[in-house]
């Protein structure tokens, strides 16, 4: 999953730094994010148009924690599973503000 997550981060950074409208939307964002896949754990900080401190471990007090399985996260990233359907069917869990997640997803 690590290469796929890093690719999504690169996509976010490229779009955020290239498009002035997107940059305006994200410039004040500062959120810490955990991704808990059971067997794999990742964390990073969204700092405006950049993502910093990517690690293969969980942060103690993240603003947003996404829980799922590698298979469900892959389906979500590849577009085979819609975000709201994943949430409603509990294929993905969110701890924190779901609006933050939806906002970030809309920028990818």
C-alpha positions in Angstrom: 0.0 0.0 0.0 2.9 2.4 0.7 3.6 3.1 -3.0 -0.1 3.7 -3.7 -0.4 6.1 -0.8 2.7 7.9 -1.8 1.3 8.2 -5.4 -1.9 9.8 -4.0 0.2 12.2 -2.0 2.2 13.2 -5.1 -1.0 13.8 -7.0 -2.3 16.0 -4.2 0.9 18.0 -4.0 1.2 18.4 -7.8 -2.4 19.6 -8.1 -2.2 21.9 -5.1 1.0 23.6 -6.2 0.1 23.8 -9.9 -3.5 25.2 -9.7 -3.9 28.6 -8.1 -7.6 27.9 -7.3 -6.7 24.7 -5.5 -3.8 26.4 -3.7 -6.2 29.0 -2.4 -8.5 26.3 -1.0 -5.7 24.4 0.8 -3.2 27.1 1.8 -4.5 27.2 5.4 -5.0 23.5 6.0 -2.9 21.8 8.6 -4.1 18.3 9.5 -2.4 15.2 10.8 -3.6 12.0 9.3 -3.4 8.3 10.3 -4.2 5.4 8.0 -4.8 2.2 9.9 -5.0 -0.8 7.6 -4.7 -3.3 10.4 -1.5 -4.9 9.1 0.0 -1.6 7.9 0.0 1.8 9.5 0.9 5.2 7.9 0.8 8.8 9.0 1.5 12.2 7.5 0.7 15.9 7.9 -1.1 17.9 5.3 0.4 21.3 5.5 -1.3 23.5 2.9 -0.3 22.3 -0.5 2.4 19.9 0.8 2.4 16.6 2.7 5.2 16.3 5.2 6.5 13.7 7.7 5.2 10.6 5.9 5.9 7.6 8.1 5.0 3.9 8.4 3.6 4.4 11.9 0.7 6.0 13.6 0.7 9.4 15.3 -0.6 9.6 18.8 -3.1 12.3 18.3 -4.0 12.6 14.7 -6.8 15.0 13.5 -8.1 12.3 11.2 -7.8 8.5 11.3 -8.9 6.4 8.4 -9.4 2.7 9.1 -9.9 0.1 6.5 -8.2 -2.9 4.9 -5.6 -2.8 2.1 -8.2 -4.3 -0.3 -10.9 -1.7 0.5 -8.5 1.2 0.4 -7.2 0.0 -3.0 -10.7 -0.1 -4.3 -11.4 3.3 -3.0 -8.3 4.9 -4.5 -8.9 3.1 -7.9 -12.5 4.4 -8.0 -14.1 0.9 -7.7 -15.6 1.9 -4.3 -17.3 5.2 -3.7 -16.3 7.1 -0.6 -19.8 7.4 0.9 -20.7 3.8 0.1 -17.5 2.7 1.8 -18.3 4.7 4.8 -22.0 3.6 5.0 -21.1 0.0 4.6 -18.3 0.3 7.1 -15.6 -0.7 4.7 -13.9 2.5 5.8 -14.0 4.1 9.3 -13.3 7.7 10.1 -12.2 9.1 13.4 -12.3 12.9 13.3 -14.1 15.2 11.0 -15.4 13.4 7.9 -15.7 16.7 6.1 -11.9 17.0 6.3 -11.6 13.6 4.5 -14.2 14.6 1.9 -12.4 17.9 1.3 -9.1 16.2 0.7 -10.6 13.6 -1.5 -12.3 16.3 -3.7 -8.8 17.7 -4.4 -7.4 14.5 -5.8 
